[in-house]
Amino acid sequence: MESLTQDLLGYWPLAGDGRDHSGREHHGRPHRVAFGITGPNGRPGRAAAFNGTDACI
């Protein structure tokens, strides 16, 4: 597990913003991304929706 965090470039949980939560500050700027979407585990606000054409972070 240590090698995973050592080699990690960033961690973006998509829980409301495009911020990097790894501590490395590789923050992104959301463009046409809908945050607050219900995640795969059924918890609201734990995912993001991309429109498939020009949405990005």
C-alpha positions, 0 to 999 in steps of 0.5 A: 500500500505504501508504494501506491501512495508514494507513486500517486499523482493525485486523488480526485474523489469527485465529491463536489469539486475538482480538488486533488485530495492527495496533498500534492495540489494537482487541482483541476478546474471543472468545466460543464461537470455536474457534481452532487450526483448519487455515487455507485454506493447510493450515497448522494453527492459522491460522484460527478456527471460528465456530458460525454462531449465537452465536460472535463476537469 
